Every structure is written in structure tokens, then in C-alpha cells.
């Protein structure tokens, strides 16, 4: 479970980072930010509340 939460957090950060890099001169697509934030938050919630 710990590794699953860390993988979800890493995936969320990678989605946000790739969205920023793909649209660099412009702002990133808000949908990618939302998806990355949700995936990161799922990993964080698993680590914070389920594992402790």
C-alpha cells in the first residue's frame, strides 16, 4: 500500500509536469492540472489516513 501511494503521488506530479512542459509558452491545460491533482491527492490520502 505504501508503494502504491508513492506511485500515485509520482504519477500525479509527472502529469502536472508534462502538462507544463507540453504547453510551455502558454498556460497548461486546466484539465491536466485537475487530473494530476486528483491522482496526487489519492496517493496522499492513502499515505496520510489509511496507512497511519
N, C-alpha and C positions, 0 to 999 in steps of 0.2 A: 504494500500500500504506500509505503514511503517513496519508493522509486516511481510509482505511478503518479503521485502528486508532483514530484520534481519534474517528471517528463511533461506533465500538463503545463506546469509553470514555464518550462523552457519552450514548449511549443507556442504558448501564448506570446512570449517575448519575441520569438522568431517571426511569428505572423505580423506583429506590430513593426518589427524592424524591417522586414521585407516590404511591407506596405509603405514605409517611409522611403526606402531606397528606390522602389519602383517609380514613385511619383515625386522624385526629389525636388525639382524646382517648384512644384506646386504642393499644396497640402495633400496629405494622404486621404484616401477614401474613408469616410466615417464608418462604413460597414466593416472594413478590415480592422479598424480600431475597436469596434464593438465586439467582433468575433474574437480577436486576440485578448481583449479584456475579460470576456466571459470564460475563455479557456484558462487563462491565468488565474482568475478568481476561483474556478472549480478546483484547481490544484491547491490553491492557498487554503480554501475551506477544508479540503480533505486533510491537509497537513495540520492546520490550526485546531480544528474542532474534533475530527474523527480520530486522529492518531494520539491526541493528548488526553 
